[in-house]
Amino acid sequence: MVRRPPAEQAEAMTSAASPEQPTLQPLPPSPAPSRRLHRSARDRMLGGVCGGLAEYSGVDVVLWRVGFVALALMGAGIPAYILLWIVMPAASSAVDGPLESTVQRLHTALNDGLGPRNRT
């Protein structure tokens, strides 16, 4: 075994990789899945608002429901829930409930009223 002086040994340890060894290139980042805010068709108790917020944000649906109950006790929860029920679009596979047709008409009217107007 040949002993090298410390300076040569340090240089050998820090020298560039030999041409035979390929250098690793980082992978390009994968595109993030597009998330869409909509009322849930799977996790719904009344309108699917809390389920849709949970699917969009990744926060447990129970926490959203507890938050709305807390807001309801302060007076803002029920109007906020009704507003979100109207504003949030239904999931593509939404189950029709007794109020769903009314909410869908309000949602359509709201979108038509706030959309761009064609003037001739």
C-alpha positions as CSV (number, residue, x, y, z in Angstrom):
1,M,0.0,0.0,0.0
2,V,1.3,3.4,-1.0
3,R,0.9,6.3,1.3
4,R,0.4,9.7,-0.2
5,P,1.2,12.9,1.4
6,P,-2.0,14.6,3.0
7,A,-2.1,17.3,0.3
8,E,-2.2,14.7,-2.6
9,Q,-4.7,12.6,-0.7
10,A,-7.1,15.6,-0.2
11,E,-6.7,16.5,-3.9
12,A,-7.6,13.0,-5.0
13,M,-10.7,13.0,-2.8
14,T,-12.0,16.3,-4.1
15,S,-11.1,15.9,-7.8
16,A,-13.9,16.0,-10.4
17,A,-15.6,12.8,-11.3
18,S,-14.0,10.7,-14.0
19,P,-15.5,10.9,-17.5
20,E,-16.8,7.3,-17.2
21,Q,-19.2,8.2,-14.4
22,P,-22.4,9.8,-15.5
23,T,-23.5,12.9,-13.7
24,L,-27.0,12.8,-12.2
25,Q,-29.4,15.4,-13.5
26,P,-32.4,16.4,-11.3
27,L,-35.8,15.4,-12.7
28,P,-38.0,18.2,-13.8
29,P,-40.8,18.9,-11.4
30,S,-44.0,17.1,-12.2
31,P,-47.0,19.3,-12.9
32,A,-49.3,19.7,-9.9
33,P,-52.7,18.2,-10.3
34,S,-55.3,20.8,-11.0
35,R,-57.7,21.2,-8.1
36,R,-61.1,22.5,-8.6
37,L,-63.4,23.8,-5.8
38,H,-66.8,22.2,-6.0
39,R,-69.4,20.8,-3.7
40,S,-68.7,17.2,-2.9
41,A,-70.9,14.4,-4.2
42,R,-69.4,11.8,-1.9
43,D,-69.1,13.5,1.5
44,R,-72.2,15.5,2.0
45,M,-74.6,16.0,4.8
46,L,-76.7,18.9,3.6
47,G,-75.2,20.6,0.5
48,G,-71.7,19.1,0.2
49,V,-70.0,22.4,1.0
50,C,-67.8,21.2,3.8
51,G,-67.0,18.0,1.9
52,G,-65.9,20.1,-1.1
53,L,-63.8,22.4,1.0
54,A,-62.2,19.4,2.6
55,E,-61.4,17.8,-0.8
56,Y,-59.9,21.1,-2.1
57,S,-57.9,22.0,1.0
58,G,-56.9,18.6,2.3
59,V,-58.2,19.5,5.8
60,D,-60.5,16.9,7.4
61,V,-64.2,17.4,6.7
62,V,-64.9,17.2,10.5
63,L,-62.8,20.3,11.1
64,W,-64.7,22.2,8.4
65,R,-68.0,21.2,10.0
66,V,-66.9,22.2,13.5
67,G,-65.8,25.5,12.1
68,F,-69.2,26.2,10.5
69,V,-71.0,25.2,13.7
70,A,-68.7,27.6,15.6
71,L,-69.5,30.3,13.0
72,A,-73.2,29.5,13.3
73,L,-73.1,30.1,17.0
74,M,-71.6,33.5,16.4
75,G,-74.2,34.2,13.8
76,A,-72.2,34.1,10.6
77,G,-72.1,30.4,9.9
78,I,-75.5,29.8,8.4
79,P,-75.4,32.7,5.9
80,A,-71.8,31.8,4.9
81,Y,-72.8,28.2,4.3
82,I,-75.8,29.2,2.2
83,L,-73.7,31.6,0.2
84,L,-71.0,28.9,-0.4
85,W,-73.8,26.5,-1.3
86,I,-75.0,28.8,-4.0
87,V,-71.6,30.0,-5.3
88,M,-69.7,26.7,-5.3
89,P,-70.6,24.6,-8.4
90,A,-71.9,21.1,-7.9
91,A,-69.7,18.1,-8.5
92,S,-70.2,16.4,-11.9
93,S,-71.8,13.4,-10.1
94,A,-73.8,15.3,-7.6
95,V,-76.9,13.6,-6.1
96,D,-80.1,15.6,-6.6
97,G,-81.6,16.6,-3.3
98,P,-84.8,18.5,-2.5
99,L,-83.1,21.9,-2.7
100,E,-80.5,21.1,-5.4
101,S,-82.6,22.3,-8.3
102,T,-83.2,25.6,-6.6
103,V,-79.5,26.0,-5.7
104,Q,-78.5,25.1,-9.3
105,R,-80.9,27.8,-10.7
106,L,-79.4,30.4,-8.3
107,H,-75.9,29.4,-9.2
108,T,-76.6,29.7,-12.9
109,A,-78.4,33.0,-12.4
110,L,-75.4,34.3,-10.4
111,N,-72.9,33.2,-13.0
112,D,-74.9,34.7,-15.8
113,G,-75.3,37.9,-14.0
114,L,-71.6,38.3,-13.1
115,G,-70.3,37.0,-16.4
116,P,-69.1,39.2,-19.3
117,R,-71.9,41.0,-21.1
118,N,-72.1,41.1,-24.8
119,R,-73.1,44.5,-26.0
120,T,-73.9,45.1,-29.7
